Amino acid sequence: MFRVRLENDTVILGYISGNIRSSSIRILMGDRVKIEVSRYDSSKGRIIYRLPHKDSKRIEDSG
């Protein structure tokens, strides 16, 4: 379980979706994620995607 701060400064409780868990994608503090907020409880949501870091450099094919 993760505490996720939304763009409007609301903090909700997020859990990792099965697809991310099965792909062994690590989510660390400070990572930006895409989250689906539950329609039944707006204080909980499912993390469905980890967004790439802005400062990370992509490996580009030079050939």
Summary of the structure (lengths in Angstrom):
residues: 63
radius of gyration: 13.9
end to end distance: 42.4
largest distance: 50.6
contacts: 112
relative contact order: 0.26
helix: 8%
strand: 35%
